[in-house]
Amino acid sequence: MIAWTPDLTVTQQLLLQAIESSFDKQVSFLADFVRIPSLRFQEGPAQDFIAAALHERGYEIDEWQVHLGDLEPLPGFGPIHGDFSRARTVVGTHRPSVTRGRSLILQGHLDVVPTGPLDMWTHPPFEPAIIDGWMYGRGAGDMKSGTVAAIFALDALRHAGFEPAARIHLQSVIEEESTGLGALSTLQRGYRADLALLPEPSGHTVNRAQIGVLWFRIAVKGKPTHVAVAQEGSNAIMAAHDVIRALEKLEADWNAQAANDPVYGDVPHPLNFNPGRIAGGDWASSVPSWCYVDCRMGVLPGQDLEAAKSQIEACVAAASRDHPFLSNNPPEVVWNGFQAEGYVLGPETEPGLEALRRSHAAVFGEGAELAERKMTALTDTRFYGLYYGIPAFCYGAQAENIHGFDERVNLESLLRTTEVLALFIADWCGLNRLSS
């Protein structure tokens, strides 16, 4: 292999041809990936699939079991309630023969959210279907398509006769949908680069800002009695409803304050509270003595998480103060999952964004603007940018119904994303020509 300064126009054509010629294979690979139901705490087979693909391509493979004790002292840590004993991270590393460019992390998560009732899907969620140019399936959009785009973008460089002229880490992580600890594990392991690009489904836009998120459980107690004398007891499920209403008022107050925020002031209702899961009671004819409500609350970038948590706890306490039972048996607020700060791209990301703008314009046409947006959700980019000084942003394909029924990704958009990523890697990392 020899270092080579290519004619970018010719190189771009070679890369786009390589991507198009292998796109059927890429779609088939994505379908096989989607068929693996990588739900939380069940991600092992999907990690095996990616590890095998990276090994087959000759990457230097590093995979390890993630231990919570290693991560707990680190900023951004979120506690996990569940069996984390099988949690693994997989990283495939490319090391160039000649280093001339800037290093890069390409990170994708393979954990997916639950499907909900299967009979409400048009197509079974783990039996990918291609209809009118869209692939349907849980995780097809969020974000297995992005991981596959990164893998096949790098494939295209090799097929066109090149290698990246800088170190690249292809990271396959879990827990993005719950805590982000998969991403954090790579940083704890020591992986660093000049830039991190996460091909999350962004519709070919860049997330200029993202909110922070807090997960918590409200554990409400009640007084059980036979339903025949229900008035002598206290219904924990109904009491939980009263607490939820109070938190909705807190959500409204926070959004009113957000109207003056320098970043999110122009975004209607950026902070969303969601009581996302509820369980309670033991018997239909018994007044329930317990109720758990798992909740999610958004916070603004720069908002102090401890202060926000204190406000939530005070809100729950105030809602209980005048309650005939909860006043003496206040609910417990249990912090679990996301304890995540918001993240706003700073000037340090500009060199990477400039390279992405050039690649985006090369694919979509001269003058095509790389649009930016402000998310009312979050991504793993916060770990790289906030805590480890690694500029990080997302760019990916068009997907719809994420976290909903009939999740799908547009395959034409996936093709264009793969093209942009390949050109971006060539621009950011530089290229070495492979000797014949």
N, C-alpha and C positions, 0 to 999 in steps of 0.2 A: 504494500500500500504506500502511496506517496501523497504528500500534501499537494493540493491543486486548487487554484482559484478559477472557478467555473464561469462560463458565460451564463448569467442568471436566466436569461430568456430561454436559452436552449435547455438549461437544467429544469426550469419550471415545466416546460413541455414534456420532458422525459418523466418527471415525477407525476404529472397529471395523467399521462398515458399509463403509467404503471398502476396507479390507483384504479383507474377505470377498468383496466384489463382484469383486475383481481377482485372487483367489487362483488360479483356473485359469490365468491368464496368468503368475502367479508360478511355478507348478509347471512350466509349459512352458518358461519362461526357465531355470529350474534344470536341466531335462533337457538343454537346448541347451548349457549350461555344462558339465555332466558329460560330454557327448559329446567334449569337447576333452581329449585325453590330456596333461594338463599335468604330465608327469613332470619330474624335475630336469634342468635345462639345456634343457628343451623347452617352457618356459612362455609363449613369445612369442604364439602364437595365442590363448591364454586371456587374456593381458593385452590383446590387441587387442579381444577380445570385451567385456571390462569397460570399456575406454576408450571404445569406441563407445557402449555403453549410457549411460555418464555424460555423454558429449558430447550424445547425443540428449536427455537430460534437462536440459540447459542448465547443467551445472556448469562451473566454471572448471577446466580440465584442465591438469595438470602431469605430464609423464612424462619420465623420464630414464634413461640408461644408468648402471648402478651400477658404480663403479670401486673395486676392492678397496683401492687405495692411499689413497682418501679415508677408508676405514673402519678400516684396520688400527691406527691409533693410539688408537681409541676403546675404552672399557671394554665388555666383552662380545663382542669380536671373536673369531670362530672361523675358522681357516684353511680354504681350499677347495682341493681337488685335483680339477681338472676344468676344462672349458671354460666360463668365466664371462663370456665376451665379449659375449653377447647378453642379459645380465641387465638387467631393467628394472623400475622401480617406477612405478605409476600412482596419482595422487591427484586426486580431484574435490572441489572446495571450493564450499560454499555460503556466501555472504556476505549477511546479511540487510539489508533496507532500513532497519530500525531495530533496534539492538542493545540488548536488555534482559536477556538471560539469560546463561548460562554456556556457554563453548565446549566442543566435544566432538570427539574423534577416534573414528571407527568404523573398525576395521581388520579386514580378513580376508585370509587367505593362500589362494592358489590352487594352490600346488605340492602334488602328491600323491605318496604312496609307491609303489614298484613293485607290480605286481599279483601276482607269483608265477605259477605255472603256470596258464594260461588254462583248461585242462580241469578245474581244481578249482573253478571258479566255476559256480554254477547258471545265471547269466546273464552274457554277456560284460561285462566291467567298464566299458567305455566305450559300452555300448548300454543306457542307463537303462531299467529296467523297473519298473512300478508294480503291486504285488501286495498285496492286503489292506491298503491304506493306507500302504504303505512304498514309497519309491523306492530301488531298488538301483543301485549303481554306485560305482566308485572315486572318492572325493572328494565323493560325495553328502552324506555326513555331515561329513567332516573335510576342509575346512570350507566347501565351496561353498554349502551351504544357509545358513550364517550370513551370508556376504557378500550373498546374494540377499535374506535377511530384512532386512538393513539398508537395501538399496536400495529395497525395496518398502515398508518402513516410512516412509521419507521420501516415496515416491510418494504414500502414503495421506494424508499431511499436505497435500500440494498438491491432491489430488483432493477433499479435504474443505474446501478454501478457506483453508488456512493455509500459513505458512512458519515454520521455526524462527527464533526471535528472537535467534540467536547464530550465530557462525561454526561450521561443521561441516566436517571433513576426512574424506572417505571414502577410505580407503587400501587399495589392492590390492597385496599384497606377495608375494614368493617367499621360498624358503629357510627357512621356518618349521620344516620337518621335518629340517633339516640343520644350520643355523648360526644362523638368526634375522637374517641380514644384511639381508634386505628391510626388516624393521622398523627396524633400525639406520640404514638409508639414509634413511628419512623423518626421523629425528631429526637426522642429519648435515645434511640439507637445510634444517633449521630449523623443521620443523612442531612446533607446541606447542598445547596446549589445557588447559582446566581439568580434564579427565578423559579417559581412554581406555577405551572398552568394546569388547571383542573377542568377537563372538558365536560362539565355539567351541562345539562340541556338548557341553553340560554337563548335559543332562537337566533344565533349568530350575533348576539349582543354581548357586552361586557358589563358585569355588575360593578358599578362605581361604589356602591355602598350596600351594606347588609345590616339588619338589626341583630341584637343579641336575643337570647332566649333563655328562660328559666323554666325548668320542669319541677313540679312538686305534687305531692299527694296530700289531700285533705282527709284525715282519718277522723270520722265523726262517730261519736258514741250515742247510743240511745238507751231506753229502758224497756226491756221486753215484757209483754203481757200477752194473754190470749186476746185475739182481735175482738172477742165479744165484749171486752171491757177496755177497748183501745184507749179511751180517754184517761185511763190510769197509768198508761205507759208514755213513752216518748219515742217517736218514729225517727230513726237516724236518717233514713232516706229523705224524708220531708225536711228535716233540719239541714241536711246537706244542700237541698235546693235553696234554702234561705241564704246559706253562705255563698253559693254560686251567684246569687243576685247581687250580693254585696261586692263580689269581685268584678262583676260586670260594671258596677258603678266606678270602681277603681280604674278599670280599663278606660272608661269614658273620660275620667279626670286626666289620666296620663295622655290620652290622645289630644285633649284640649291644650295641654302644655306643649305637646309636640308641634303644634301649629307655629310655635316660635323657635323651633329647632333650626340651626343653620344648615343642616343637611336635609332633614326630612320635613321641614316646614311646608314644602309644596306638595307633599304626598298625602292624600286623604286617608285618614285612619291607618297609620302605619303600624300601630301596635295592636295585636290581636290576642285576646284571651280565649282559650278553648278548653272547656271541660271535656276531655277526649275519651275518657273511659270511666265507667262507674260499675261498682259491684257492692252488693249489700244484702243483708238479711239472710235468713236460713229457711223460712217456711212461710207460705202464703197466708196462713192463718195465725201467724205470730207477728206482733209488732217488732220491726227489725231493731236489733241492738247495735248494729254496726253498719257503716257505709264508707267505702273508699272512693274518692274521686281523683283521678289522675288528670292534672291540668298542665297547660302550657301558657306562658305569658311572655309577650315580646317586650324588649327594652331598647332604648335608643343607644346608638353609639356614644360612648363617653359616659353613659349613665352608670353610676356606681352600683355594682351588683349587690353588695351587702346592704346598702341603703334601700335598694329596691326590694330585697328580700324582707327587710324590716317592715317596709310599708305593707307588703302582702300579709305578713304575720299580724300586723296591727289591724288590718282590715278584717281578717278572720276573727280576731279577738273582739273587735267592736260589734261584728255581726252576732256574736254569741252573748254579748253582755246583757241584753234584755230578754234573752230566750229563757223560758221557764225551766228548761233542763240544761241547756248548754252553758248557761251562766255559771254553773257550778261544775260543769264537765266540759271544758272548752275543747274544741277539736285540736288535733295535733297537725302541724304542717311539717311534712317530711320532704326534704330536698333530695331529689333523685334525677338522674339523667342530665340533660343540658344545664350547665351553669356557664353560659357562653356570653361573652361580650360582643358588641357590635364591631364592625370593621369598615373603615372607609379607606379607599385607595389613596395613597399619598404620592408625592412627586417621585419617590424612588421607583414606582412602577412604570414611569413614563417611557424609559428605553424599551421595555418589553411591550408596552402598548403600541409604540411606534412600529416595532417589527410586526406586530399583529395587524396593525392597520395596513401595512404594505402587503401582507399576505392576503388579507381579506379583500383588498382592492384588486389584487392579481386574479383572484378567483371570481369575484362578483362584478368586476368591470372597473375600469379607471374612473375614479370619482365616487365609487360606492363608499358611503360613510359607515364607519364602524360605530353603531349606536351604543349608547350607554343607558343603564337603568339603575334604579335604586330598589333593592329587594326588600320585601316585608317578610322574608325568611332568612335563612343563614346557610353557609357552606363551611367546609373545612379550611378555606383560605385564611380564616382568622388566626389559626395557629401559626402559620408561616409568617404572616405579616405583622401580627401584634407582638409575638413573643420571641421570634427567632431572626428577625431582620431580613427575611426572605420575601421580596416582592411577590405577590400572588394574586391571580385573578382567574375567573372562569370564562370559558368560551366553548359553546357546543351547539348541538343540533336543535331542531324544532321538535318539541314533544308536547303532547296534550294529555289531560286527565291524570297528571302525576298525583299519586296518592289516592286516586279515585278508581272507579270502574272503567274498564276498557282503556287503560293506559296505552299510549301508542307513540311511536317515533316515525317521523317522515324520512323515508329512505333517500330521497333526493337530497334532503337537507343533510343527512348523514354522509352522503358522498361528498358534498361541498365542505362539510366540516373536516373530513379526512384530508381533503386537498389543502385546506387552509393550514391545518396542523403540519402537514408535510413541508409546505413552503415556509411556515414559521420556524420549524426546526432547522431548515437549511439556512435561513436568515440569521437566527439567533445563535446557533451552535457552529455555523460554518460547515463546510463539507470537505471530506477527503475523498479522492477518487480511488476506488478499489482497483488494484492491479489485476489484469486479466491472466 
